[in-house]
Amino acid sequence: MRNIRLFWQIFPACVGITLVSMLLVVWLATTTGRDFYIDHLKEEIRERALLIGPTVAVLSRGEERPFQEFVRQTGRRAATRITVVDAGGVVLADSNEDHALMDNHAQRPEVAPALTGETGYALRHSRTLGESMLYAAIPVKLGADEHRGALRLAIAVTPVETMLALLHKKMLGICLAVIGLAVLLSLYSARRISRPLEEMKRGAEQLTKGRIDQLVKINSEHMSVEMAGLAASINEMAEQINRRIRIIIQQRNELEAVFSSMADSVVAIDADKRIIRMNQAAAALFTLPSEVVKGKAVEGVIRNAYLLEMIDFTLTHNAPQEQKVTLFNGADPILLQTHAVPLRDEDNKSMGMLLVMNDLTKLNRLENIRQDFVANVSHELKTPITAIKGYVETLLDGALDDQDNARRFLGIVIRQANRLDAIVDDLLTLSRIEDREKKEEITLMTGEAGAVLENALQTCAVLADEKEIIVQVDCDDALYAPMNLPLVEQAVINLLKNALAYSPSGSLVTLRCHGSRNRHGEAFVHISVIDNGPGIGKEHLPRLFERFYRCDKARGRDQGGTGLGLAIVKHIAHLHNGTVEVESVPGKGSTFTITLPAAPREQQEDGAD
């Protein structure tokens, strides 16, 4: 059934009740008034008939003409039609018409009772007079033989009908006025009742839409006690719901922030194996937009068979699961520690599951690097220690007596001790650089790149002369960059020492510096060290800047390096928001390039001044 507004349920009902009541009142008033007037006329006409009845009876015994003249004159004076009918229904005299031309009246409804000895009444339209008449007939004894007849009197009821018509008009006017007043009062009452309910409805709609910022406050003034109580209850309910919604929104935002910022990949799946939510980490893992996958079947998003088996098992058995799963992002494997946890509703029924994937790839890689570092640093430290220990024991066993061997052995001990000291120094240097990088404790001042190359050349000049290697400087003019001069010099010196160590005698090593700009207009300074050494294979390039990593371990130790120089260069470049790169072709040499952000033009002008 179609619902109807409360206003249209109250307003038409009130108006309808008023209209029906007024119609009933009008009908009752008119019918009662008409009956009262008719009864009064009946009584009056009967009294008239009784008054002239004896005279009519006496005159009917005499001559016909005086009798008829009496009837005619009496009827005219009394404004009443008088008719005398004998027992056979024949009209003997009439005050208005010629009695000889009149029909038999024996069957007239008012005459028939009178002929039987009773008083008869009738109300009908008279064709003779052309108006409504009230007839009353009483029995009388006529003639010399006093046979029974009837004396009928008739009086017009047109004045009564005119009066009733006027009464009808007045009652109709009163009725219309009352109905109009009832319409206004009903309209006012209906609106007074329905408007608070409509306000309550709007408030409830705002709550259902979650529009807590536009909460409708219901004003309970000018209401009935019951309606005011209902409004107060709804206002209190709205306030409580508002507070709870705000708490829920706050908790949802907190959960959303936690969910989005989680480093672990999280996927929420419903009981129909469709994705409910996926955080940014999971979207990045599967290289899919997190908003697009909502409502998608999990088979179309997750293609790994092991993960799908875990999802099926958890949804089927409603039990948690944990295992390691390997995914492949291209050719690179990704190791995931995966947890599958069922989701339950308030009735502890399964409503889906939560898939949490922790990426162990970086952790494993760091663990491998840590293990390699421990192994390498142990090996690098153990080699000189073993040599020192061996030669010292040899000296203690009697080699001290042989002056030539003793000097040679002590020289070896000093070299190994120097090498051990260099390793320790490089480790301390690397540790200090990393610490400053983490704490961002470094002071950068605008400096000229060309001066860095000249200082590095002067530091390594003796080593270059020993190997008869020519070092040339190729630097563009006026290249400035924010830098910590000692650290950048150390990075260039490390690269230059490596180039001198691995380059053959009589070769050329180039220190080059030039500038560039990217498509966004950002300026950079590039410092390169170019050698003509044996070069580096492609398989070594990704790990070349790791600590203690060597392409040729035996040859590297023969060159006297610690295996930490390139790692120090990488951290110094990162400390300056720069990068270090290497290009190498086996047999044709290598090029190591440090790229630093260039100083702004105004700082370059200040540095030049």
Solvent accessible surface area in square Angstrom, and as a share of the most:
residue,aa,sasa,rsa
1,M,230,1.03
2,R,202,0.74
3,N,139,0.71
4,I,87,0.44
5,R,140,0.51
6,L,64,0.32
7,F,16,0.07
8,W,131,0.46
9,Q,95,0.42
10,I,34,0.17
11,F,36,0.15
12,P,61,0.38
13,A,48,0.37
14,C,48,0.29
15,V,27,0.16
16,G,28,0.27
17,I,118,0.60
18,T,28,0.16
19,L,71,0.36
20,V,84,0.48
21,S,47,0.30
22,M,25,0.11
23,L,101,0.50
24,L,107,0.53
25,V,76,0.44
26,V,29,0.16
27,W,156,0.55
28,L,106,0.53
29,A,36,0.28
30,T,13,0.08
31,T,45,0.26
32,T,77,0.45
33,G,16,0.16
34,R,90,0.33
35,D,78,0.40
36,F,130,0.54
37,Y,74,0.28
38,I,16,0.08
39,D,82,0.43
40,H,104,0.46
41,L,21,0.11
42,K,60,0.25
43,E,86,0.39
44,E,53,0.24
45,I,2,0.01
46,R,80,0.29
47,E,98,0.44
48,R,65,0.24
49,A,0,0.00
50,L,88,0.44
51,L,140,0.70
52,I,22,0.11
53,G,5,0.05
54,P,86,0.54
55,T,54,0.32
56,V,0,0.00
57,A,14,0.11
58,V,94,0.54
59,L,52,0.26
60,S,21,0.14
61,R,103,0.38
62,G,53,0.51
63,E,130,0.58
64,E,111,0.50
65,R,197,0.72
66,P,65,0.41
67,F,10,0.04
68,Q,28,0.12
69,E,70,0.32
70,F,50,0.21
71,V,0,0.00
72,R,76,0.28
73,Q,62,0.28
74,T,16,0.09
75,G,3,0.03
76,R,155,0.57
77,R,174,0.64
78,A,42,0.32
79,A,87,0.67
80,T,5,0.03
81,R,13,0.05
82,I,3,0.01
83,T,1,0.00
84,V,0,0.00
85,V,0,0.00
86,D,26,0.14
87,A,56,0.44
88,G,47,0.46
89,G,0,0.00
90,V,80,0.46
91,V,6,0.03
92,L,52,0.26
93,A,0,0.00
94,D,6,0.03
95,S,3,0.02
96,N,72,0.37
97,E,70,0.31
98,D,75,0.39
99,H,44,0.20
100,A,78,0.61
101,L,148,0.73
102,M,39,0.17
103,D,92,0.48
104,N,86,0.44
105,H,4,0.02
106,A,23,0.18
107,Q,162,0.72
108,R,62,0.23
109,P,81,0.51
110,E,0,0.00
111,V,0,0.00
112,A,39,0.30
113,P,38,0.24
114,A,0,0.00
115,L,34,0.17
116,T,97,0.56
117,G,34,0.33
118,E,112,0.50
119,T,47,0.27
120,G,2,0.02
121,Y,73,0.28
122,A,15,0.12
123,L,67,0.33
124,R,68,0.25
125,H,108,0.48
126,S,7,0.05
127,R,216,0.79
128,T,76,0.44
129,L,57,0.28
130,G,49,0.47
131,E,59,0.26
132,S,26,0.17
133,M,6,0.03
134,L,0,0.00
135,Y,5,0.02
136,A,0,0.00
137,A,0,0.00
138,I,6,0.03
139,P,47,0.30
140,V,16,0.09
141,K,122,0.52
142,L,1,0.01
143,G,12,0.12
144,A,92,0.71
145,D,109,0.56
146,E,80,0.36
147,H,65,0.29
148,R,119,0.44
149,G,0,0.00
150,A,0,0.00
151,L,0,0.00
152,R,3,0.01
153,L,2,0.01
154,A,1,0.01
155,I,27,0.14
156,A,30,0.23
157,V,1,0.00
158,T,54,0.31
159,P,90,0.57
160,V,16,0.09
161,E,70,0.31
162,T,87,0.50
163,M,68,0.31
164,L,8,0.04
165,A,47,0.37
166,L,97,0.48
167,L,60,0.30
168,H,83,0.37
169,K,143,0.61
170,K,118,0.50
171,M,29,0.13
172,L,105,0.52
173,G,39,0.38
174,I,95,0.48
175,C,4,0.02
176,L,110,0.55
177,A,67,0.52
178,V,53,0.30
179,I,25,0.13
180,G,33,0.32
181,L,102,0.51
182,A,12,0.09
183,V,45,0.26
184,L,114,0.57
185,L,102,0.51
186,S,7,0.05
187,L,58,0.29
188,Y,132,0.50
189,S,47,0.30
190,A,0,0.00
191,R,102,0.37
192,R,112,0.41
193,I,67,0.34
194,S,5,0.03
195,R,132,0.48
196,P,11,0.07
197,L,56,0.28
198,E,51,0.23
199,E,50,0.22
200,M,11,0.05
201,K,125,0.53
202,R,117,0.43
203,G,6,0.06
204,A,46,0.36
205,E,67,0.30
206,Q,39,0.17
207,L,20,0.10
208,T,116,0.67
209,K,143,0.60
210,G,36,0.34
211,R,96,0.35
212,I,18,0.09
213,D,104,0.54
214,Q,94,0.42
215,L,46,0.23
216,V,42,0.24
217,K,140,0.59
218,I,5,0.03
219,N,96,0.49
220,S,44,0.29
221,E,115,0.52
222,H,151,0.67
223,M,35,0.16
224,S,60,0.39
225,V,130,0.75
226,E,137,0.61
227,M,32,0.14
228,A,26,0.20
229,G,38,0.37
230,L,81,0.41
231,A,0,0.00
232,A,56,0.43
233,S,67,0.43
234,I,35,0.18
235,N,16,0.08
236,E,90,0.40
237,M,93,0.42
238,A,6,0.05
239,E,57,0.26
240,Q,68,0.30
241,I,55,0.28
242,N,18,0.09
243,R,127,0.46
244,R,152,0.56
245,I,33,0.17
246,R,124,0.45
247,I,92,0.47
248,I,106,0.54
249,I,53,0.27
250,Q,108,0.48
251,Q,95,0.42
252,R,144,0.53
253,N,77,0.39
254,E,91,0.41
255,L,124,0.62
256,E,66,0.29
257,A,61,0.47
258,V,87,0.50
259,F,35,0.15
260,S,46,0.30
261,S,90,0.58
262,M,64,0.29
263,A,100,0.77
264,D,43,0.22
265,S,10,0.06
266,V,3,0.02
267,V,0,0.00
268,A,11,0.08
269,I,0,0.00
270,D,37,0.19
271,A,60,0.46
272,D,112,0.58
273,K,65,0.28
274,R,114,0.42
275,I,3,0.01
276,I,72,0.37
277,R,71,0.26
278,M,4,0.02
279,N,4,0.02
280,Q,110,0.49
281,A,26,0.20
282,A,0,0.00
283,A,7,0.06
284,A,75,0.58
285,L,29,0.14
286,F,30,0.12
287,T,101,0.59
288,L,63,0.31
289,P,79,0.50
290,S,12,0.08
291,E,119,0.54
292,V,92,0.53
293,V,4,0.02
294,K,89,0.38
295,G,41,0.40
296,K,103,0.44
297,A,41,0.32
298,V,1,0.00
299,E,86,0.39
300,G,45,0.43
301,V,14,0.08
302,I,0,0.00
303,R,187,0.68
304,N,29,0.15
305,A,64,0.50
306,Y,133,0.51
307,L,0,0.00
308,L,41,0.20
309,E,110,0.49
310,M,2,0.01
311,I,1,0.01
312,D,56,0.29
313,F,82,0.34
314,T,1,0.01
315,L,31,0.16
316,T,102,0.59
317,H,109,0.49
318,N,45,0.23
319,A,34,0.26
320,P,90,0.56
321,Q,48,0.21
322,E,104,0.47
323,Q,65,0.29
324,K,128,0.54
325,V,4,0.02
326,T,57,0.33
327,L,19,0.10
328,F,141,0.59
329,N,85,0.44
330,G,70,0.67
331,A,95,0.74
332,D,98,0.51
333,P,76,0.48
334,I,22,0.11
335,L,44,0.22
336,L,1,0.00
337,Q,30,0.14
338,T,0,0.00
339,H,63,0.28
340,A,0,0.00
341,V,65,0.37
342,P,11,0.07
343,L,49,0.24
344,R,107,0.39
345,D,49,0.25
346,E,160,0.72
347,D,95,0.49
348,N,105,0.54
349,K,134,0.57
350,S,48,0.31
351,M,93,0.41
352,G,0,0.00
353,M,0,0.00
354,L,51,0.25
355,L,0,0.00
356,V,29,0.17
357,M,1,0.01
358,N,57,0.29
359,D,66,0.34
360,L,20,0.10
361,T,26,0.15
362,K,142,0.60
363,L,109,0.54
364,N,58,0.30
365,R,127,0.46
366,L,109,0.54
367,E,66,0.30
368,N,81,0.42
369,I,67,0.34
370,R,126,0.46
371,Q,91,0.41
372,D,55,0.28
373,F,51,0.21
374,V,71,0.41
375,A,59,0.46
376,N,34,0.17
377,V,21,0.12
378,S,56,0.36
379,H,94,0.42
380,E,3,0.01
381,L,48,0.24
382,K,134,0.57
383,T,48,0.28
384,P,0,0.00
385,I,84,0.43
386,T,76,0.44
387,A,25,0.19
388,I,37,0.19
389,K,125,0.53
390,G,34,0.32
391,Y,63,0.24
392,V,59,0.34
393,E,82,0.37
394,T,56,0.32
395,L,10,0.05
396,L,130,0.65
397,D,125,0.65
398,G,38,0.36
399,A,16,0.13
400,L,93,0.47
401,D,125,0.65
402,D,63,0.32
403,Q,121,0.54
404,D,113,0.59
405,N,53,0.27
406,A,7,0.05
407,R,181,0.66
408,R,135,0.49
409,F,24,0.10
410,L,81,0.40
411,G,24,0.23
412,I,22,0.11
413,V,23,0.13
414,I,104,0.53
415,R,146,0.53
416,Q,38,0.17
417,A,44,0.34
418,N,90,0.46
419,R,36,0.13
420,L,42,0.21
421,D,82,0.42
422,A,39,0.31
423,I,0,0.00
424,V,61,0.35
425,D,67,0.35
426,D,34,0.17
427,L,41,0.21
428,L,93,0.46
429,T,19,0.11
430,L,3,0.02
431,S,63,0.41
432,R,137,0.50
433,I,3,0.02
434,E,35,0.16
435,D,62,0.32
436,R,74,0.27
437,E,52,0.23
438,K,168,0.71
439,K,122,0.52
440,E,146,0.65
441,E,102,0.46
442,I,38,0.19
443,T,94,0.54
444,L,64,0.32
445,M,141,0.63
446,T,43,0.25
447,G,17,0.16
448,E,73,0.33
449,A,0,0.00
450,G,15,0.14
451,A,43,0.33
452,V,0,0.00
453,L,0,0.00
454,E,81,0.36
455,N,52,0.27
456,A,0,0.00
457,L,43,0.21
458,Q,130,0.58
459,T,81,0.47
460,C,3,0.02
461,A,37,0.29
462,V,106,0.61
463,L,61,0.30
464,A,5,0.04
465,D,105,0.55
466,E,124,0.56
467,K,51,0.22
468,E,127,0.57
469,I,9,0.04
470,I,114,0.58
471,V,23,0.13
472,Q,82,0.37
473,V,51,0.29
474,D,68,0.35
475,C,39,0.23
476,D,71,0.37
477,D,130,0.68
478,A,62,0.48
479,L,27,0.13
480,Y,23,0.09
481,A,0,0.00
482,P,37,0.23
483,M,4,0.02
484,N,23,0.12
485,L,73,0.36
486,P,94,0.59
487,L,16,0.08
488,V,2,0.01
489,E,33,0.15
490,Q,52,0.23
491,A,1,0.01
492,V,0,0.00
493,I,26,0.13
494,N,25,0.13
495,L,2,0.01
496,L,0,0.00
497,K,95,0.40
498,N,44,0.22
499,A,3,0.03
500,L,0,0.00
501,A,22,0.17
502,Y,75,0.28
503,S,2,0.01
504,P,74,0.47
505,S,78,0.50
506,G,55,0.53
507,S,18,0.12
508,L,64,0.32
509,V,0,0.00
510,T,10,0.06
511,L,0,0.00
512,R,97,0.35
513,C,1,0.01
514,H,69,0.31
515,G,33,0.32
516,S,48,0.31
517,R,152,0.56
518,N,56,0.29
519,R,224,0.82
520,H,135,0.60
521,G,40,0.38
522,E,95,0.43
523,A,30,0.24
524,F,57,0.24
525,V,1,0.01
526,H,31,0.14
527,I,0,0.00
528,S,6,0.04
529,V,1,0.01
530,I,41,0.21
531,D,13,0.06
532,N,78,0.40
533,G,6,0.06
534,P,56,0.36
535,G,19,0.18
536,I,24,0.12
537,G,16,0.16
538,K,166,0.70
539,E,124,0.56
540,H,41,0.18
541,L,41,0.21
542,P,112,0.71
543,R,95,0.35
544,L,10,0.05
545,F,27,0.11
546,E,48,0.22
547,R,75,0.27
548,F,4,0.02
549,Y,48,0.18
550,R,23,0.08
551,C,53,0.32
552,D,76,0.39
553,K,109,0.46
554,A,69,0.53
555,R,89,0.32
556,G,1,0.01
557,R,52,0.19
558,D,120,0.62
559,Q,73,0.32
560,G,48,0.46
561,G,31,0.30
562,T,13,0.07
563,G,20,0.20
564,L,0,0.00
565,G,19,0.18
566,L,26,0.13
567,A,1,0.01
568,I,1,0.00
569,V,0,0.00
570,K,58,0.24
571,H,28,0.12
572,I,4,0.02
573,A,1,0.01
574,H,80,0.36
575,L,14,0.07
576,H,4,0.02
577,N,121,0.62
578,G,8,0.08
579,T,68,0.39
580,V,19,0.11
581,E,105,0.47
582,V,24,0.14
583,E,127,0.57
584,S,16,0.11
585,V,82,0.47
586,P,84,0.53
587,G,64,0.61
588,K,155,0.65
589,G,6,0.06
590,S,7,0.05
591,T,33,0.19
592,F,14,0.06
593,T,26,0.15
594,I,4,0.02
595,T,23,0.13
596,L,2,0.01
597,P,44,0.27
598,A,19,0.15
599,A,4,0.03
600,P,61,0.39
601,R,161,0.59
602,E,107,0.48
603,Q,76,0.34
604,Q,45,0.20
605,E,100,0.45
606,D,102,0.53
607,G,40,0.38
608,A,68,0.53
609,D,152,0.79
